[in-house]
Amino acid sequence: MAGKHYNTKFIHSVISPLKKNGFTCVPLPKSKNKYSISKEGGLEIRVHAGMSCYHPLRRFLKNNYNFDLENY
């Protein structure tokens, strides 16, 4: 059974498409509810696994990797 704050909606709608498109999404060791996201050793962003981080993450990906998360 998943932990109390494990957000499956975020995992399925954000993390899974990023992994399919070559991004590295690693849960942080001390908190399985936070992720470190980067691509090919580029800039890294750390986000909380919740939909409140969706728009800042979307902006970061668009500005730094020219990747539009809304298309996936």
C-alpha atoms as a printed R data frame, in Angstrom:
   type eleno elety resid chain resno      x      y       z
1  ATOM     1    CA   MET     A     1  0.000  0.000   0.000
2  ATOM     2    CA   ALA     A     2  1.289  3.465  -0.856
3  ATOM     3    CA   GLY     A     3  2.292  5.964   1.795
4  ATOM     4    CA   LYS     A     4 -0.113  8.497   3.214
5  ATOM     5    CA   HIS     A     5  0.878 11.341   0.899
6  ATOM     6    CA   TYR     A     6  1.799  9.362  -2.201
7  ATOM     7    CA   ASN     A     7  0.177 11.237  -5.093
8  ATOM     8    CA   THR     A     8 -0.690  8.755  -7.854
9  ATOM     9    CA   LYS     A     9 -2.422 11.367 -10.036
10 ATOM    10    CA   PHE     A    10  0.806 13.384 -10.200
11 ATOM    11    CA   ILE     A    11  2.849 10.257 -10.926
12 ATOM    12    CA   HIS     A    12  0.611  9.154 -13.813
13 ATOM    13    CA   SER     A    13 -0.006 12.570 -15.370
14 ATOM    14    CA   VAL     A    14  3.422 14.214 -14.914
15 ATOM    15    CA   ILE     A    15  6.235 11.818 -14.000
16 ATOM    16    CA   SER     A    16  5.303  9.030 -16.450
17 ATOM    17    CA   PRO     A    17  5.218 11.294 -19.570
18 ATOM    18    CA   LEU     A    18  8.509 12.890 -18.538
19 ATOM    19    CA   LYS     A    19 10.199  9.483 -18.204
20 ATOM    20    CA   LYS     A    20  8.831  8.417 -21.603
21 ATOM    21    CA   ASN     A    21 10.407 11.528 -23.155
22 ATOM    22    CA   GLY     A    22 13.901 10.946 -21.766
23 ATOM    23    CA   PHE     A    23 13.797 12.916 -18.513
24 ATOM    24    CA   THR     A    24 15.328 11.544 -15.343
25 ATOM    25    CA   CYS     A    25 12.813 11.651 -12.482
26 ATOM    26    CA   VAL     A    26 14.342 10.453  -9.234
27 ATOM    27    CA   PRO     A    27 12.561 10.495  -5.856
28 ATOM    28    CA   LEU     A    28 14.660 12.211  -3.206
29 ATOM    29    CA   PRO     A    29 16.117  9.795  -0.642
30 ATOM    30    CA   LYS     A    30 14.625 11.467   2.456
31 ATOM    31    CA   SER     A    31 11.199 12.127   0.958
32 ATOM    32    CA   LYS     A    32  9.546  9.832  -1.568
33 ATOM    33    CA   ASN     A    33  7.047 12.623  -2.223
34 ATOM    34    CA   LYS     A    34  9.618 14.939  -3.845
35 ATOM    35    CA   TYR     A    35 11.343 14.446  -7.184
36 ATOM    36    CA   SER     A    36 14.509 15.664  -8.839
37 ATOM    37    CA   ILE     A    37 13.830 16.150 -12.567
38 ATOM    38    CA   SER     A    38 16.491 16.735 -15.240
39 ATOM    39    CA   LYS     A    39 17.447 15.651 -18.727
40 ATOM    40    CA   GLU     A    40 20.875 14.482 -19.909
41 ATOM    41    CA   GLY     A    41 22.732 16.152 -17.034
42 ATOM    42    CA   GLY     A    42 21.147 19.552 -17.725
43 ATOM    43    CA   LEU     A    43 19.439 21.906 -15.322
44 ATOM    44    CA   GLU     A    44 17.635 20.197 -12.471
45 ATOM    45    CA   ILE     A    45 14.430 21.116 -10.678
46 ATOM    46    CA   ARG     A    46 13.149 19.617  -7.445
47 ATOM    47    CA   VAL     A    47  9.405 19.455  -7.080
48 ATOM    48    CA   HIS     A    48  6.862 18.272  -4.547
49 ATOM    49    CA   ALA     A    49  4.657 15.489  -5.889
50 ATOM    50    CA   GLY     A    50  1.427 17.418  -6.133
51 ATOM    51    CA   MET     A    51 -0.535 19.338  -8.704
52 ATOM    52    CA   SER     A    52  0.433 22.659  -7.054
53 ATOM    53    CA   CYS     A    53  3.869 22.353  -8.675
54 ATOM    54    CA   TYR     A    54  2.412 21.673 -12.132
55 ATOM    55    CA   HIS     A    55  2.569 25.213 -13.550
56 ATOM    56    CA   PRO     A    56  6.054 26.096 -12.201
57 ATOM    57    CA   LEU     A    57  7.314 22.757 -13.551
58 ATOM    58    CA   ARG     A    58  5.619 23.349 -16.908
59 ATOM    59    CA   ARG     A    59  7.272 26.807 -17.165
60 ATOM    60    CA   PHE     A    60 10.672 25.386 -16.229
61 ATOM    61    CA   LEU     A    61 10.439 22.634 -18.857
62 ATOM    62    CA   LYS     A    62  9.243 25.055 -21.558
63 ATOM    63    CA   ASN     A    63 11.962 27.653 -20.838
64 ATOM    64    CA   ASN     A    64 14.907 25.291 -20.368
65 ATOM    65    CA   TYR     A    65 14.122 22.255 -22.521
66 ATOM    66    CA   ASN     A    66 11.502 23.568 -24.985
67 ATOM    67    CA   PHE     A    67  9.222 20.754 -23.788
68 ATOM    68    CA   ASP     A    68  5.479 21.360 -23.497
69 ATOM    69    CA   LEU     A    69  4.025 19.087 -20.836
70 ATOM    70    CA   GLU     A    70  0.444 19.847 -21.902
71 ATOM    71    CA   ASN     A    71  0.890 17.895 -25.149
72 ATOM    72    CA   TYR     A    72  1.473 14.614 -23.272
